[in-house]
Amino acid sequence: MISKTTIDQVYETARVEEVIGDYVQLKKSGSNFKGLSPFTDERTPSFMVSPVKQIWKDFSSGKGGNVVAFLMEHEHFTYPEAIRYLAKKYNIEIEETERTDEEKEQANERESMYLVSDFAQKYFVDTLWDTEPGKAIGLTYFKERGFSDGTIRKFGLGYSLDEWQAFTDTALDKSYQLEFLEKTGLTIVKEQADGSSKKFDRFKGRVMFPIHSMSGRVLGFGGRILTNDKKAAKYLNSPESDIYHKSKVLYGIYFAKQAIAKEDNCYLVEGYTDVIQMHQRGVENVVSSSGTALTPEQIRLINRLTKNITVLFDGDAAGLRASLRGIDLILEQGMNVKVCSFPEGEDPDSFAKTNTYEDLVLYLEENAKDFIQFKTSLLAKESANDPIKRADTIRDIVNSISKIPDRIKKEVYIQECAKIMQISEEVLYNTLAQIDKKERTDAGKKLKQEQKAFEVVKNESVIEKVDVQYELERKIIEMLLLYGNQKQEFEDLVLKENEEGELALEPEVIETKVYQKVYLDLQEDEIELTNDNFRNIYYHLIGNLNEKEEFTINSFLSELDQEMVSEVSSILMEEERYVLHDWERKDIYPKEKGMGVAQLVGETILTLRCNLIKARIVELQGQTEGSSEDNSEVLEEIMNYLQLNKLLNAKLNRVLS
């Protein structure tokens, strides 16, 4: 268990904008920050972070919450794991207790897989540094690659003994379950003919590269064999599992994320050692697709941190040609792409190893070409004296340009291509139009096929009815959160009989805190919030505001469960949706929150009263319908409610029909 004091310290210290800034590129927007949603594929920012309130809201997915909720949503942490991650990030001492065998058994499947992966990473590191084979084989290999002790430790590099069951036996001795050793792919289990099973280590005799998530969790491993065994693969990766999906992971992203956001550029390389060597040389904004073909999910990981990717290619022509396909994928995501190739026979690893930081940076700056220049120069060389090949090259380039979502960029690239390939812009625009038309036709056919698969109901328009009670209760929670502790002058209405014997509302001015006004008014009318979530939040809020001298949203959220945290964040950030539209640039200036608080509180409670009165009138009218009994008392009650409703609406400046 983590103590309440530690949890409070974590909430007080952790900054939501700093934590989320490790995963999403945030840009200032008034008093808030905005960025692209890390939960959906979008090109227009709909993700808002409020440093003042210490909460976030993703308007595209509907998710929201505090700093802990973000880690639980994005990294699939449990609550204790999120607290531990934040404590580590902010150097807060936290009481860690060794899990018992019983606790390990009770951990859920994903947690168990993370536990096993974490143990494996520590085991491979210990084997590298503390065993004779580890030092003689593994450490020697890394040293020969030019990696320093600090670099080896930073990336958690390790070694798996060249023995069939060394790791598996150690893990089982430590009470880790075979089920999860197999599911993570660390252990291979083969059933024998006699019904028994044989267990052996997947990464036997390999140097180990742990693969981390963006938050630093170990998801899987890459292992390189050091012998000349032609039957064994040179590199072996963990298989797909519940925690490791190759297409959604970039090697080195955990170590590179801050540098990528700071430099506003990401270098994309091919292998593990490319990443490590460049890091060691001082260029840290670099990641690798781990030997797999680049995927849209991997590109979107980078897209959260920067719009700019520089793809670094080895010097061989075959590799260049094969990697060009990934560029189109990057362009489709609306990103800016540059390409840099190294001299023949060199790769990022070897070049970084033999050059100083200054020389490496200078080379990257001078040789990084815009993708269109790179592609045209590369393909033009191959088709220089062949008109047919040249035509195919131009078509290939225009096809890449068609992937770009931004129309202005498209036009600029068409002009650039026309200049380099010495062809008229008109021809290129016509070709582009043909490609666009074909894509629209194909998309239309696909849509029709999808529509046939479903029964479509036509000409039925459903108008969603507004739940007035829900909206009013939501507004009450918002007022308490934003202004609960503020003192305001309220004009209270007291129902009195005037000289003519008629009921009238007379105003009385009182000064009190907003939460006291709301609480007493609802108590007086015996009003109970009908929505379960709002009712729970309401009583938590009233208790906090009444008991604590200084009420802060951050400390209040730390006491709620995650469902309520999400609800509160949605309420608080609703107003920020309009900040995304940047109305002031259009000379539209919305009224700021906090203006006329007393009026807002008074009108909300009056409107709630009116709504409840209307509901009561409808209920009473239902009692009289079809009834043959004497309804005079019910009718009198209805008339009294109608009169009160009229008075309240007059106070709200509403005209009743």
Residue pairs with C-beta under 8 A, 6 or more apart in sequence:
1 97
2 80
2 83
2 84
2 94
2 95
3 95
6 83
6 87
6 92
6 93
6 94
6 95
7 83
7 558
8 555
8 558
9 92
10 83
10 86
10 87
10 90
10 92
11 66
11 67
11 68
11 554
11 555
11 557
11 558
12 554
12 555
13 86
13 90
13 92
14 67
14 86
14 89
14 90
15 51
15 54
15 67
16 49
16 50
16 51
16 54
16 55
16 56
16 66
16 67
16 70
17 26
17 33
17 49
17 51
19 67
19 70
19 71
19 86
19 89
20 26
20 35
20 49
20 56
20 67
20 70
21 33
21 261
22 214
22 215
22 257
22 258
23 38
23 74
23 214
23 215
23 257
23 304
23 305
24 35
24 36
24 38
24 47
24 304
24 305
25 35
25 36
25 261
25 264
25 304
25 305
25 306
26 33
26 34
26 35
26 49
27 33
27 34
27 35
27 45
29 48
29 579
29 580
29 582
30 579
31 50
31 51
31 52
32 48
32 49
32 50
32 51
32 52
32 576
32 579
33 48
33 49
33 51
34 45
34 46
34 47
34 48
34 49
34 579
34 580
35 45
35 47
35 49
35 304
36 42
36 43
36 45
36 46
36 47
36 303
36 304
37 45
37 46
37 47
37 58
37 59
37 60
37 61
38 47
38 58
38 74
38 304
39 58
39 60
39 61
39 63
39 73
39 74
40 58
40 60
40 61
41 296
41 300
42 60
43 334
43 405
45 580
46 58
46 59
46 60
46 580
47 56
47 57
47 58
47 59
47 60
48 56
48 57
48 58
48 59
48 573
48 576
48 577
48 579
48 580
49 55
49 56
50 56
50 572
50 573
50 576
53 553
53 554
53 572
53 573
54 66
54 67
54 553
54 554
54 557
55 64
55 65
55 66
55 553
55 557
55 568
55 569
55 572
55 573
56 64
56 65
56 66
56 70
56 569
56 573
57 63
57 64
57 569
57 570
57 572
57 573
57 574
57 576
58 64
59 577
59 580
62 570
63 73
63 566
64 566
64 569
64 570
64 573
65 72
65 73
65 557
65 562
65 565
65 566
65 569
66 554
66 557
66 558
66 565
66 569
67 86
68 79
68 82
68 83
68 86
68 558
68 562
68 565
69 562
69 565
69 566
69 569
71 77
71 81
71 82
71 85
71 86
71 215
72 78
72 79
72 82
72 562
74 215
75 81
75 82
75 85
75 213
75 214
75 215
75 217
76 110
77 85
77 215
78 111
79 562
81 111
83 94
84 94
84 96
85 215
85 216
86 92
87 93
87 94
88 94
99 107
99 115
101 175
104 112
104 115
104 175
104 176
104 177
105 177
107 115
109 180
109 183
109 242
110 242
110 243
112 177
112 180
113 180
113 183
113 184
113 241
113 242
113 243
114 217
114 218
114 243
115 176
115 180
116 171
116 176
116 177
116 180
116 181
116 184
116 186
117 184
117 186
117 217
117 218
117 219
117 220
117 221
117 243
118 217
118 218
119 171
119 174
119 176
120 167
120 171
120 184
120 186
120 218
120 221
121 156
121 158
121 208
121 210
121 218
121 221
123 158
123 167
123 170
123 171
124 158
124 159
124 160
124 167
124 203
124 208
124 210
124 221
125 153
125 156
125 157
125 158
126 158
127 133
127 134
127 138
127 158
127 159
127 160
127 161
128 134
128 135
128 138
128 139
128 152
128 157
128 158
128 159
128 207
128 208
129 135
129 139
131 159
131 161
133 159
133 161
133 162
134 158
134 159
134 161
137 159
137 162
137 207
137 226
138 158
138 159
138 207
138 226
139 152
139 159
141 207
141 226
142 152
142 157
142 207
145 273
145 277
145 349
145 353
146 277
146 280
146 353
147 157
147 276
147 277
147 280
148 280
151 276
151 279
151 280
154 255
154 279
155 209
155 210
155 255
155 276
155 279
156 210
156 212
156 218
157 207
157 208
157 209
157 210
157 276
158 207
158 208
158 210
159 206
159 207
159 208
160 166
160 167
160 201
160 203
160 204
160 205
160 206
160 207
160 208
160 223
161 167
161 201
161 204
161 205
162 204
162 205
163 201
163 204
164 200
164 201
164 204
165 199
165 200
165 201
166 201
166 204
167 186
167 187
167 201
167 203
168 178
168 181
168 186
168 187
168 199
168 200
168 201
171 181
171 186
171 187
172 178
172 181
178 187
178 189
178 199
181 187
182 188
182 189
183 241
183 242
184 220
184 238
184 241
184 243
184 244
185 202
185 220
185 238
185 239
185 241
185 244
186 201
186 202
186 203
186 221
186 238
187 199
187 200
187 201
187 202
188 199
188 200
188 201
188 202
189 197
189 198
189 199
190 197
190 198
190 200
191 197
191 198
192 198
202 223
202 236
202 238
203 221
203 223
203 236
205 225
205 226
205 227
206 223
206 224
206 225
206 226
206 236
207 223
207 224
207 226
208 221
208 222
208 223
209 221
209 222
209 223
209 224
209 251
209 272
210 218
210 220
210 221
211 218
211 219
211 220
211 221
211 222
211 237
211 238
211 244
211 249
211 251
211 290
212 218
212 219
212 253
212 254
212 255
213 219
213 249
213 253
213 254
214 253
214 254
214 257
214 301
215 254
216 254
217 243
219 238
219 243
219 244
219 249
220 237
220 238
220 241
220 243
220 244
220 249
221 237
221 238
222 235
222 236
222 237
222 238
222 251
222 272
222 290
222 291
223 235
223 236
223 237
224 234
224 235
224 236
224 272
225 232
225 233
225 234
225 235
225 236
235 291
237 246
237 290
237 291
238 244
240 246
245 297
246 290
246 292
247 292
247 295
247 297
247 298
248 295
248 297
248 298
248 301
249 290
249 298
250 287
250 288
250 289
250 290
250 298
250 301
250 302
251 272
251 275
251 287
251 288
251 289
251 290
252 272
252 275
252 276
252 279
252 286
252 287
252 288
253 287
253 301
255 279
255 284
256 266
256 275
256 279
256 284
256 285
256 286
256 287
257 305
259 284
259 285
260 266
260 285
260 287
260 302
260 305
260 306
261 305
261 306
262 285
263 285
263 306
264 306
264 307
264 308
265 285
265 306
265 308
265 309
265 310
266 285
266 286
266 287
266 302
266 305
266 306
266 308
266 309
266 310
267 278
267 283
267 285
267 286
267 287
267 310
267 312
267 348
267 364
268 286
268 287
268 288
268 289
268 294
268 302
268 309
268 310
268 311
268 312
269 275
269 278
269 286
269 287
269 288
269 312
269 348
270 288
270 289
270 291
270 314
270 319
270 347
270 348
271 288
271 290
271 291
271 347
271 349
272 288
272 290
273 349
274 286
274 288
274 312
274 347
274 348
274 349
274 352
275 286
275 287
275 288
276 349
277 348
277 349
277 352
277 353
278 284
278 286
278 348
278 349
278 352
278 360
279 286
280 352
281 352
281 353
281 355
281 356
281 357
281 360
282 357
282 360
283 352
283 357
283 360
283 361
283 364
286 312
286 348
287 302
289 295
289 298
289 326
293 325
293 326
294 326
294 329
294 330
295 329
296 329
296 332
296 333
299 309
299 329
299 330
299 333
299 335
300 333
302 309
302 335
303 333
303 334
303 335
307 334
307 335
307 336
308 335
308 336
308 338
309 330
309 335
309 336
309 337
309 338
310 337
310 338
310 339
310 340
310 364
310 368
311 323
311 326
311 327
311 330
311 337
311 338
311 339
311 340
312 340
312 341
312 342
312 348
312 364
313 319
313 320
313 323
313 339
313 340
313 341
313 342
314 320
314 341
314 342
314 346
314 347
314 348
315 341
315 342
315 343
315 344
315 345
315 346
315 347
316 344
320 341
320 378
321 378
324 375
324 378
327 337
327 339
327 371
327 375
327 400
328 399
328 400
328 403
330 337
331 337
331 371
331 400
331 403
331 404
332 403
332 404
332 405
334 404
334 405
334 406
337 370
337 371
338 368
338 369
338 370
338 371
338 374
339 368
339 369
339 370
339 371
339 374
339 375
340 363
340 364
340 367
340 368
340 369
341 367
341 374
342 348
342 351
343 351
351 360
351 363
352 360
355 363
369 377
370 416
371 400
372 397
372 400
372 401
372 413
372 416
372 417
372 420
373 416
373 420
375 396
375 397
375 400
376 393
376 397
376 417
376 420
376 421
377 420
379 393
379 396
379 397
380 390
380 393
380 420
380 421
382 389
382 393
383 389
383 390
383 392
383 393
384 390
390 421
393 421
394 417
394 421
394 423
394 428
394 431
395 431
397 417
397 421
398 414
398 417
398 428
398 431
398 432
398 435
399 435
401 410
401 413
401 414
401 417
401 432
402 410
402 432
402 435
402 436
402 439
404 410
404 413
410 432
414 425
414 428
414 429
414 432
415 425
417 423
417 428
418 424
418 425
418 428
468 611
469 530
469 531
469 608
469 611
469 615
470 531
472 604
472 607
472 608
472 611
473 529
473 530
473 531
473 534
473 608
474 531
474 534
474 571
475 604
476 518
476 529
476 534
476 538
476 604
476 605
476 608
477 534
477 537
477 538
477 541
477 568
477 571
478 571
478 572
478 574
479 514
479 518
479 597
479 600
479 601
479 604
480 514
480 515
480 518
480 538
480 541
480 542
480 545
481 541
481 553
481 556
481 568
481 571
481 572
482 572
482 593
482 594
483 514
483 594
483 597
483 601
484 513
484 514
484 515
484 518
484 541
484 545
484 551
485 513
485 514
485 515
485 545
485 551
486 513
486 514
486 597
487 511
487 512
487 513
488 511
488 512
488 513
488 514
488 517
488 597
488 598
488 601
489 509
489 510
489 511
489 598
490 509
490 510
490 511
490 512
490 517
490 598
490 601
490 602
491 507
491 508
491 509
491 598
491 602
492 507
492 508
492 509
492 510
493 505
493 506
493 507
493 508
493 606
493 651
494 505
494 506
494 507
494 508
495 503
495 504
495 505
495 644
495 647
496 503
496 504
496 505
496 506
497 503
497 504
498 504
503 643
503 644
503 647
504 647
505 647
505 648
505 651
513 545
514 597
514 601
515 541
515 542
515 545
515 546
517 601
517 605
518 601
518 605
519 542
521 527
521 605
522 528
522 605
525 609
525 612
527 608
527 609
527 612
528 535
529 535
529 538
533 563
533 564
533 567
534 567
536 564
537 560
537 564
537 567
537 568
540 556
540 559
540 560
540 564
541 556
544 551
544 556
544 559
545 551
548 555
553 568
553 572
556 568
557 565
557 568
557 569
560 568
575 593
578 590
583 589
583 590
603 652
606 648
606 651
606 652
607 652
609 648
610 645
610 648
610 649
610 652
613 641
613 644
613 645
613 648
614 645
616 641
617 638
617 641
617 642
617 645
620 634
620 637
620 638
620 641
621 638
623 631
623 634
624 631
624 634
624 635
645 656
646 656
649 655
649 656
